[in-house]
């Protein structure tokens, strides 16, 4: 795979498959870079949504949990010399992207 740019949905699908068939290190690195960029783009959007929801709104807390999990995943570093842990991290970043995309698309709905 070359250093193509993927849509968020493509990134989610590729990340989900990373543990089924271990991609080569270059592909994992590309996915890691693009997943992180997309997560960093969506993070402030979802963070703002959470802040705008009432304190007693379940949507506020579910968004905050997703943001906390995203922050934890972003703190991890990809180890190109360890393919399985790298694939697991890419899969986790993909799960976090799926959650943030869902919230960003929902907008500020009073869920």
N, C-alpha and C positions, 0 to 999 in steps of 0.2 A: 504494500500500500504506500502511496506517496503521501506527501504532506497536504492532502486535500483539506478543504474546509467543509465541515459537516453542519447540517442543521441540528438544532437541539434534539429533535426526535431521532435523527440518525445517530447522534452521539449516545443517546440513551440506549438504543438498540445494540450498538456496537459494544458499549460498556457491559451490558447485560450478558453478552455472549463471550466476554473475555475469559471467563472461568471455564467455559465449556471446551473451547479450543484455544489454547494459549497462543496469543498473537506474538509475532516477533517483537523484540525490544523496541525497535524503531516505531512500530505501530502503537505499542503501549505508550511510548513517549509522546507521540502525536495526539493520541486520545487524551492523555493526562493534561497536556498543555491546553487543548481546546475545551475540555470539560472545565478546567479551572477558570479559563477566561469567561466562559458562559455563566458559571456559578458566581463569579465576581461581578458580572453585569447584572444578574438577577437579584443578588443579595440585597442591595439597597432598596430595590423596588418592593420586595416582600417585607423587609424591615420597616419601611414606611407604612405599608398596609397594616402591619401588626401594631405600630404605634398609634394609628388612627382609629383602631377598634377600641370599644369600651373595655375597661379592665376586666369586667366580668364576662366577656364574650369568649366562648370556647375557640373561636377562630383566631383570636389573638394568641392564645396559648399553643394551639397547634402550629401556627406559623413560627412562634418563638422556639418550639421544640425543633422544627425543621431548620431554623437558622442556627441553633446551637449544634445540631448534628453536622450541618454544612461546615461550620467553623472548625469543628473537630476534624472532619475529613480533609479540609484544606490545610490543616496543620501538619498532616502526614506528608512525607516526601517519598517520591517514587524511587525505588531502588532498581535500576536497570540490570543489576547483576543477580537479582532474585526474581525470576519471572512469575512464580506463583504469587508471592506477596504483591508484586506490581499489578498483576491481573486482579487480585482481590481489591486493591486500592482503586483501580480504575472502575471496577464494578460498583464500589461504594460511592465514588464520585458520580457515577451515572444514576444511582438511586437518589442521591441528593438533588441532582439536576431535575429528575422526574418530579420530585416534590416541589421544588421551587417553580418550575414551569407551570405546574398545576395551580399553585397559589397565584402566580403572576397573571395567569389567564383568567382566574376567578375574579381578580380585581379585589375590591374592598368589600365584597359581599358580606352581609351580616349573617354569617353561617352559624 
